[in-house]
Amino acid sequence: MKIKKDDMVQVIAGKDKGKEGKVLSVDAKNNKVLVEGVNIVHKHSKPSMQNQQGGIIDKEAPIDLSNVMYLYKGKPVRVGFQGEKKDKVRVAKIDGKTEVID
């Protein structure tokens, strides 16, 4: 996976285009990411024992991995891998150059 938990990303498509946030979770099987403060949906909840009041709850919904780009030094960049299987590292591709992310 090119995007990991706690990475800063920018949304490049959809209703929240241009927004930035931290990745809260990654679903590799479905290629979805949950980004803090992005793709907010309203969930209607009935009153229950845990939630006596009920009402409308705002929460983040997952968005497709292809709709986000990694932020490196404040700029959205493409991410790739370099090295063999054991020594593989993530790199940011900036203007034809590659810089190691982690």
Helices and strands as residue ranges (DSSP letters): E 8-11, E 20-27, E 32-35, E 40-45, E 55-60, E 63-64, G 65-67, E 68-72, E 75-82, E 89-94, E 97-100
